[in-house]
Amino acid sequence: MIALPQKFATENAKAENSPAFMARLEDSVIFNEQTASTDWQANTGASNVDFATIIGDVTLAPLPIPDNYTSNAWSTLHSKSSLGVILSDSQDWQSFKRIQSPGMTKTLTTVKGYFKRSSGGGSVTVNLTCQVWTPGKGASLGTVTISSYALNQTGEWLTFDFTSQNIQLSDNTEYWLRWTASFATGFGNIEQAYQNTNVYANGQFDRTGTSSGTNLGDLTFEATYAGIVDNAYYLAQGYIKTRAMDIGQTPTDPGEWSFSDVMPTYTSLVYEAWASDSGAFAGEEVGLGVIQDGNIISTLKRYYMVKASFSTTNDAYTPVLQSIKAAFPLYKTFSDRPGLGYEPAVMGVTSLSATIDAFQPSTISQITLRLGLTQAVSNWLATRHPKNKLVKILAGFEVSGFTEADYINYFQGLVESWSIDGNDAVLLQVRDFKKEWSTSVPDKWQSASDDAVWTAQHPIDVMLDILRNRVNVRDSKIDTNSFDAVKTALPGWKVTRTISGNPEDAAALLEELRVLASCFFIPQPDGRIRIKRWDVSEAASDALTDDNSFSASYDGNGGSLINRTSIYFNWDGVGDDAKNYLSLDIGVDGASQADWGEIKTKEFKDKWTRATESAQIAALRDAILNRFADPRPVVSLQTDRSKIYLELGDVVTLTTKRAPSTDMSGMTNMKFQIIGRNLDFMKDVISFKLLAV
């Protein structure tokens, strides 16, 4: 049911009233977007984020890898005389650990150290060995040796590659690196750089052997891990809060949040917002709570502020924030009555018609808005590029005390075409939201990397992915609560599909999933997409009788009979013949076949359900047979406008004498679902088509 404003409901219930229309044509957009480096630098608060490395983007700040790049002294690892006598032989130890919460286990890939040699002539070569040891220097985890290397006498970095040894190291745990050295040819000193003060907070330098000692400072070193690009480790959490976002004026109509971001697996971005009249944000602001891309901005203020909170559970990945935008459309408003305070250019709006069907796509009318060719209308057509501009049609009444807030949404859509007829009437064709669904999935295909893939996902999640990411429907145009309700009603449902080579039509994909889940797309007067699942136990929301309706007609609806189903599933991904479906579910209602003396089969091919999910095929089969094994009658009737709150998909009871019965009393309180609705607001009449439950 549609919730009506109190004043509207009261006036609508009167026997006589003066219905009126307002037409709001999108004129321009006011907005503020934070996206440039200067925007992020002007933040009002930030922690653990980086907006300097990638111009225009904000990421989590880098997590320091275990390293120390400073040095002011040299430790002699090995010394050998020209006579071949070992003068000293030491082992350099450096402890290290990665500090991160939550802690993880990662694979060590490389270790670097800084070395030089002294004396011994020009043909000297050395052997250098690096080992990784467990906490407490308990045992070696791996060893890499660089043999017969011509080490220079000024100092150089050497890399010890542990990649092939698969050494797993836990975060927040202290491990040790151990270096030893010897001469392959020649003699002299082999030395390792270190800092003789404590500069690396998560470890220390110890020496064993000839010149032993503990906590001698820190060796010059670096340790890296697998899965990291360019040593880009990231902190686990951070945030940035924008400066006051000045819209330039207080908006008059709700706007929309728009975020451009990238959230790889393991990462998330959570947005919170505040609104202020003054822009001070010193306690006077209004909290808007957590917001999402596409959410409506209904708190209308001149200034807004947004906090973006970053998090990752794998420090190899970071979310990336690219822009935060608050946008508000401005409208040119016209009406059909001078007393409403707007130019009375509206000449008429066609009736609003829509239907739903268990197996056929929902139909939603494309309305025509007729406007007089006034100067303001002509200017809008000439300068505002009408195609795809949003049009809002509002319905209400001309009566004292009735304001724009008391009007209801009649229809919202985008301009499809426009013309001027021979009587100087401007005709705007305004399309419904489903027109946008006819797009290819994927939008292009050149290789397997372009495949559209869904694996073991809930069908509702796949619908939302298609709408949001393939059709590019904004969240503000999706009734997410209705989608969540259907998902909750179908626990454990899973679908799997890959579209490769030949793109599919998005509207067709959505229709396949809708039928599988026994749902309907219900058009909303505010232009949003709502979904509803058929539920035989749903309670009636209203009662229709011969007293509050008229022109009733009864149809036995024998053509809807289905008493046998053949549902092909477990598709092989190749063709569309029966042989391409590896599983078949057959449902039979023997009682129906006996009662009606006919076998009527409904065939359905499901490309989404795997053999392991056959229970959802059984649910579809049962839903079809339960509803159509005994044909349900269809009743068409009309009511006055007082029933405007009834919408497609609603369940009502019907009491009428115009129905077959054994005593000529007709039917009493029989449940029906509204499957067709035509509203002619100005003529005070609504035509309903009802299918018995």
Disulfide bonds with the S-S distance in Angstrom:
none
